[in-house]
Amino acid sequence: MSENKIPYKIYLNENEIPSQWYNLRADMKVKPAPLLNPGTGKPMTAEELSVVFCDELVAQELDNDNAYIDIPQEIQDFYKMYRPAPLVRAYFLEKALDTPAKIYYKFEGSNTSGSHKLNSAIAQAYYAKKQGLKGVTTETGAGQWGTALSMACAFFGLDCKVYMVKVSYEQKPFRREVMRTYGAEVTPSPSMTTEVGKKILAAHPGTTGSLGCAISEAVEVATSNPGYRYVLGSVLNQVLLHQSVIGLESKLALEKYGEKPDIIIGCAGGGSNLGGLIAPFMGEKLRGEADYRIIAVEPASCPSFTRGKFAYDFCDTGMICPLAKMYTLGSGFIPSANHAGGLRFHGMSSTLSQLYHDGMMEAVSVEQTSVFEAAEQFARVEGILPAPESSHAIRVAIDEALKCKETGEEKTILFGLTGTGYFDMTAYEKFNDGLMSDYIPTDEELAASISKLPVVNE
Ligand SMILES: *Cc1c(COP(=O)(O)O)cnc(C)c1O
């Protein structure tokens, strides 16, 4: 280790934080399919989208052409509070695995929300404030997005209403308290406070909820209250755009030491951290300037990429949102109440879906207990207690490093460590007590849910 010049942590300085986001879509030959209006089957217009989303965010959502978009100064200033995020060379993990591979991770967990989600939350809150809105509504699964948005809304003095998936609300009471500390109003979903919540509860009494349900409720509240818009923490093009700061910083930090990843790995819930991490690398790949192996990791309990269908589907259970073309398990799919809370969405970013469909990236699914084994191994040597979601990427980074041990190849692996797991101790407790199980949906279950996809003439 002493002869190696690469430090344990590579920090950029403050003025190396990106001043522009990179829009991957500009370099895609086949653009992601547009959102469709479920009523007319036609692409959603900016006007239609602006009923639900802030105007500037609608423009970003529809922008397939501009490669670079300026980050407003206020957002850059906020980023300075917790960015640049360190890029860490996992020397201790490499040693523990006895691998010739070089392993790097980009650590996004060093802010109070504990994840990368703040990168987009602050941008979305900024544009809502700029538009003169009173507040925003949203859903949260594991709670990281709700926390990040609460922080961002507190900063800009916006009202924040969060619908939290019921299973997480019950498993993570302290998450709720952090959100309330930042001034948000938190409701477990499905709830009796919305029409769509009442309907879902009537159809599935006792349900532990899903992101799809919570999205429906949050959208209903935003569209029925003047001065409110809905914001989403993943899946959408605009969110991937904001998260490109992760990849831009990673690439710059690696370049300082002449390093170039062979394999880039990220966990995939709705695809925002992965889309952000890979953005500049995928850009090079799309332009034919470089090649990288890119791997999305998803839970075996909610395997959108690996077992889903590439088709138009609703983003929400209540079927009130636009249709997105993506790898989906069906909007009625409610994953088992396992612990990969932030990876429980039935669909996937349409940008990443198109790239996966075009063979530009790979996907694997991993089981929960093997994810926690990786989490524990990582925590013990690298010090950081990882979020269960992030640990999906750790699992595959370890697996790839072990393959290098067999073949003797000195590959460079970069993975996204999206957050910390301090609020996930119920899951860690189950794992430590040997009570964690793996749930893999059957083919019949998935077929039943996928058979209910909406019929769309493309
Ligand atoms: C939300 C979350 C994810 C998954 O969301 P993506 O949009 O797929 O990135 C992963 N890790 C953490 C820590 C999260 O909070």
The ligand as a Tripos MOL2 file, in Angstrom:
@<TRIPOS>MOLECULE
LIG
   15    15     1     0     0
SMALL
NO_CHARGES

@<TRIPOS>ATOM
      1 C1        -33.4370    5.4540   -2.8750 C.3       1 LIG1
      2 C2        -32.1550    4.7730   -2.6870 C.ar      1 LIG1
      3 C3        -31.6620    3.8900   -3.6580 C.ar      1 LIG1
      4 C4        -32.4030    3.5110   -4.8930 C.3       1 LIG1
      5 O1        -32.8900    4.5070   -5.6900 O.3       1 LIG1
      6 P1        -32.3470    4.7990   -7.1420 P.3       1 LIG1
      7 O2        -33.2400    5.8220   -7.6820 O.co2     1 LIG1
      8 O3        -32.4000    3.5040   -7.9120 O.co2     1 LIG1
      9 O4        -30.9720    5.2650   -6.9830 O.co2     1 LIG1
     10 C5        -30.4280    3.3230   -3.4360 C.ar      1 LIG1
     11 N1        -29.7180    3.5750   -2.3180 N.ar      1 LIG1
     12 C6        -30.1660    4.4070   -1.3680 C.ar      1 LIG1
     13 C7        -29.3280    4.6270   -0.1460 C.3       1 LIG1
     14 C8        -31.3880    5.0370   -1.5230 C.ar      1 LIG1
     15 O5        -31.8160    5.8700   -0.5840 O.3       1 LIG1
@<TRIPOS>BOND
     1     1     2 1
     2     2     3 ar
     3     2    14 ar
     4     3     4 1
     5     3    10 ar
     6     4     5 1
     7     5     6 1
     8     6     7 2
     9     6     8 1
    10     6     9 1
    11    10    11 ar
    12    11    12 ar
    13    12    13 1
    14    12    14 ar
    15    14    15 1
@<TRIPOS>SUBSTRUCTURE
     1 LIG1         1 GROUP 0 **** ****
